[in-house]
Amino acid sequence: MTLSIKDQNKLDAFWAYCVKNQYFNLGYPESADFDYTILERFMRFSINNCGDWAEYCNYLLNSFQFEKEVMEFFARLFHIPFNESWGYVTNGGTEGNMFGCYLGRELFPDGTLYYSKDTHYSVAKIVKLLRIKSRLVESQPNGEIDYDDLIKKIQADNEQHPIIFANIGTTVRGAIDNIEIIQQRIEQIGIPRDEYYLHADAALSGMILPFVDEPQPFTFADGIDSIGVSGHKMIGSPIPCGIVVAKRKNVDRISVEIDYISAHDKTITGSRNGHTPLMMWEAIRSRSLSDWQRRIKHSLEMAQYAVDRFRVAGIDAWRNKNSITVVFPCPSEDVWKKHCLATSGDVAHLIATAHHLDTSKIDRLIDDVIADLNAQAA
Ligand SMILES: *Cc1c(COP(=O)(O)O)cnc(C)c1O
């Protein structure tokens, strides 16, 4: 099995392209400052984590022992006793959200899922796949859910078992729904705590909030029932992945015994990536708490630097508290394309991911945006 010279050249060209563009990303939340070369030797094995890492599996090439330690880490991070939690390494934030919504729907089969207009596009798809009744809720200008509209819609629907999809860091504006207010307001209208479900979509901010001085409420101690985080965003990974953590008692309700794999099936997919748990394990084992704090502080400072520079130039840029996402008026197409920015309506954003060690890329972008917006205004 060998490749032709032509095909080898094609791969070499792609290699050079990847090296050149390794740190290009300023518009999306993917961090590029990772190094998993220590794991490269495992690429020769068909590692498959199908089933539950907590149980025996007939398929010997699994990385369950590493996945277990990853889940221990996240249970601690999200303030739930490990033995009361269950979760796994997913294919990404979307799968984690789907798992959370699935648990909510199994708990409350007739419940309606409420999510704000700023929610990630994956949720509309999840709602269709799971056939959950759903309601779109208005957002506030900063991207946070409109609490009045949420309560108004729950009451209008006469919904007794709402399933709340809370954003812990929205995709476009980095906004955090206040789950303390959500819980207070729901309980004020007479729905007790065990009659509704609360999932936290923390794709990006789930790895920011645990390491800041004044986090908004987002953990199990604060009242969530499940949480999804992306592994390829704040943590960084060459293969998209994620983490989901839920309450064990809710997961047990969906668990099915499978004789073929001699294990319990409770995950969305069958075969599961066995390499990404190794990467997540390496990422958490190689950094101390203060390493994470320093890395996140750096990103937050870079984001604030960008806000300040824009503002000095008279451009209305801003960011939400504890967010590395900087929102500003959308520049012309040639500017946002040149810098691979994500745009939404009349805004664009940059995300101060951790691989931006200095301000050079951010400065180039800001220079272009300032020149462009000033030219538009003139
Ligand atoms: C990125 C993102 C997702 C989806 O995560 P994937 O890892 O891309 O599947 C979900 N929610 C939010 C808020 C996101 O930013």
The ligand as a Gaussian input file, in Angstrom:
#p B3LYP/6-31G(d) Opt

LIG

0 1
 C      -19.948000      25.808000      18.802000
 C      -21.204000      25.826000      19.571000
 C      -22.030000      24.710000      19.604000
 C      -21.785000      23.483000      18.780000
 O      -20.622000      22.857000      19.163000
 P      -19.873000      21.852000      18.153000
 O      -18.719000      21.418000      18.993000
 O      -19.484000      22.664000      16.950000
 O      -20.819000      20.756000      17.830000
 C      -23.152000      24.754000      20.406000
 N      -23.438000      25.840000      21.126000
 C      -22.667000      26.936000      21.121000
 C      -23.042000      28.109000      21.971000
 C      -21.534000      26.966000      20.330000
 O      -20.783000      28.071000      20.297000

